[in-house]
Amino acid sequence: MGGIRGLVYSSIPILVFVPINGFWGLTTAIWGALGVAVAMLAWSLGRRENPQPAISGFLGVAICVFIAWRTGDAKGYFLYGIITQAVYGAAFAISALVRWPLVGVIWGFLDGRGMAWRRIPSARRWYTVATSFWAGLFAIRAVLQYALYLNDEVNWLGAARIGMGWPLALVAFLGTIWAVRRASVHEKGSEYKSVPDTGACADPEDGAGMP
């Protein structure tokens, strides 16, 4: 949602935290990541850009470094991200199972069509496919990163957070576009079929067709 700036704001603190932790320890790494997050937020506000990516990035870093500080372990920095990925994955998967696929709900809100697509089984199936892409994405991230977390692989956790971020999200996004387009085709086809055929030469006064 933050575009290229969102990618930068979420990646740089990790690129700072991991090497500093390796050379100078956890406390210095915590202050380094926080300092970078504050600097990026100040930069965004100074340029009068949309501050949402920078604010979200700062809050995320603050939570991550707090967990690392409380646990006294650098791998704690990545625990919040693992938990959120698991929660997102469960939410998308459950929504698909109960036939309220979240991609359809979100797209219906953004497109202004509401929940009319739920009355069209073929459209609902395609929204379920799109939702499944995201459920799988979040599940892969959570499972693999949790395995690295259990094995105390801090360096690999940093690499996984970045490497499994936008590359996998791009794949899921492209799959979502493909599925949503097919769902939209079925929605439009259903709307067309619902329009009664009154004849090409209907009389505008009484609605009767001319012979």
C-alpha positions in Angstrom: 0.0 0.0 0.0 3.0 2.3 0.6 4.4 1.7 -2.9 8.2 2.2 -3.4 8.4 4.4 -0.3 6.7 1.7 1.8 9.3 -0.8 0.6 12.2 1.5 1.6 10.7 2.4 5.0 10.2 -1.3 5.8 13.5 -2.5 4.5 16.1 0.0 5.7 15.6 -0.5 9.5 16.2 -4.2 9.0 19.4 -3.5 6.9 20.6 -1.4 9.8 19.5 -3.6 12.7 21.0 -6.9 11.5 24.6 -5.9 10.8 24.9 -3.5 13.8 23.7 -6.3 16.0 26.4 -8.6 14.6 29.2 -6.1 15.2 28.1 -4.0 18.2 25.4 -5.9 20.0 21.6 -5.7 20.5 21.4 -2.3 22.3 23.3 -0.4 19.6 21.2 -2.2 17.0 18.0 -1.1 18.7 19.0 2.5 18.8 20.3 2.3 15.2 17.0 0.9 13.9 15.0 3.5 15.8 17.2 6.3 14.7 16.8 5.4 11.0 13.0 5.1 11.5 12.8 8.6 13.1 15.0 10.0 10.4 12.8 8.6 7.6 9.7 10.0 9.3 11.3 13.4 9.7 12.4 13.3 6.0 8.8 12.5 4.9 7.3 15.2 7.0 9.9 17.7 5.9 9.1 17.0 2.2 5.3 17.2 3.0 4.8 13.8 1.4 2.0 11.4 2.5 3.4 10.4 5.9 1.4 7.2 6.2 4.2 4.8 5.0 6.8 6.5 7.3 4.4 6.6 10.3 3.5 2.9 9.8 7.2 2.0 9.4 8.1 3.9 12.5 5.4 2.2 14.6 6.4 -1.2 13.2 10.0 -0.6 14.1 9.1 0.6 17.6 7.1 -2.5 18.3 9.9 -4.8 16.9 12.7 -3.2 18.9 10.5 -3.2 22.0 10.1 -7.0 21.7 13.8 -7.4 21.1 14.6 -5.3 24.1 12.1 -7.2 26.4 13.3 -10.6 25.2 16.9 -9.6 25.3 17.4 -11.4 22.0 17.9 -9.9 18.5 15.6 -12.5 16.9 12.7 -10.9 19.0 12.8 -8.1 16.5 11.2 -10.4 13.9 8.6 -12.0 16.2 5.9 -9.3 15.6 6.2 -9.7 11.9 5.9 -13.5 12.1 2.7 -13.2 14.3 1.1 -10.7 12.0 1.8 -12.8 8.9 0.2 -15.8 10.7 -2.9 -13.7 11.7 -3.3 -12.4 8.2 -3.0 -15.9 6.7 -5.6 -17.3 9.0 -8.0 -14.4 8.3 -7.7 -14.8 4.6 -8.0 -18.6 4.8 -11.0 -18.6 7.1 -12.8 -15.9 4.9 -12.4 -18.2 1.9 -13.7 -21.3 3.8 -16.8 -19.4 5.0 -17.5 -18.1 1.5 -16.7 -14.5 2.3 -13.4 -14.2 0.5 -11.6 -11.1 1.7 -10.4 -10.1 -1.7 -14.0 -9.9 -2.9 -15.1 -7.9 0.2 -12.2 -5.4 -0.3 -12.7 -5.1 -4.0 -16.4 -4.7 -3.7 -15.8 -1.8 -1.3 -13.2 -0.2 -3.5 -15.2 -0.7 -6.8 -18.5 0.5 -5.3 -20.3 -2.7 -6.2 -20.8 -3.8 -2.6 -21.5 -7.5 -1.9 -23.6 -8.2 -5.0 -20.9 -10.6 -6.2 -21.8 -13.1 -3.5 -25.0 -14.0 -5.4 -22.9 -15.1 -8.4 -21.3 -18.4 -7.6 -18.7 -18.2 -10.5 -17.6 -14.7 -9.3 -17.4 -15.9 -5.7 -15.1 -18.8 -6.8 -12.7 -16.4 -8.5 -12.6 -14.1 -5.5 -11.9 -17.2 -3.4 -8.9 -18.1 -5.8 -7.5 -14.6 -5.3 -8.0 -14.8 -1.5 -6.2 -18.1 -1.5 -3.1 -16.5 -3.1 -2.8 -14.2 -0.2 -3.5 -16.9 2.4 -0.7 -19.0 0.9 1.6 -16.0 0.8 1.2 -15.2 4.5 1.4 -18.8 5.5 4.7 -19.3 3.6 6.2 -16.2 5.2 5.0 -17.2 8.7 6.1 -20.8 8.6 9.5 -20.3 7.0 10.4 -17.3 9.2 9.2 -19.0 12.3 11.5 -22.0 11.5 14.4 -19.5 11.2 13.3 -17.9 14.5 13.4 -21.2 16.3 16.9 -21.8 15.0 18.2 -18.4 16.1 19.1 -17.5 12.5 19.0 -13.7 12.9 20.9 -12.9 9.7 18.7 -15.2 7.6 15.6 -13.8 9.3 16.6 -10.3 8.0 17.2 -11.7 4.5 13.9 -13.6 4.6 11.9 -10.5 5.7 13.2 -8.6 2.7 13.4 -11.4 0.2 10.0 -12.7 1.0 8.4 -9.3 1.1 7.8 -7.6 -2.2 8.9 -10.4 -4.5 6.2 -12.8 -3.2 3.7 -10.0 -2.8 4.2 -9.1 -6.5 3.4 -12.7 -7.5 0.2 -12.7 -5.3 -0.8 -9.3 -6.7 -0.5 -10.4 -10.3 -2.5 -13.5 -9.4 -5.1 -11.3 -7.8 -5.4 -9.1 -10.9 -5.9 -12.2 -13.0 -8.6 -13.7 -10.7 -10.4 -10.4 -10.1 -10.7 -9.7 -13.8 -12.3 -13.1 -14.3 -14.7 -12.5 -11.4 -15.6 -9.1 -13.0 -16.4 -10.8 -16.3 -18.9 -13.1 -14.5 -20.4 -10.2 -12.6 -20.9 -8.2 -15.8 -22.4 -11.2 -17.6 -24.8 -11.7 -14.7 -25.9 -8.1 -14.9 -26.4 -8.4 -18.6 -28.6 -11.5 -18.2 -30.7 -9.7 -15.6 -31.8 -7.0 -18.0 -35.1 -8.0 -19.6 -35.2 -8.2 -23.4 -38.1 -5.9 -24.4 -37.4 -6.1 -28.1 -35.4 -3.9 -30.4 -38.4 -2.0 -31.7 -40.4 -1.5 -28.5 -42.9 1.4 -28.5 -41.8 4.0 -25.9 -45.4 4.8 -25.0 -46.8 1.4 -24.1 -43.7 -0.9 -24.2 -45.3 -3.1 -26.9 -43.0 -4.4 -29.6 -43.7 -3.4 -33.2 -44.4 -6.3 -35.6 
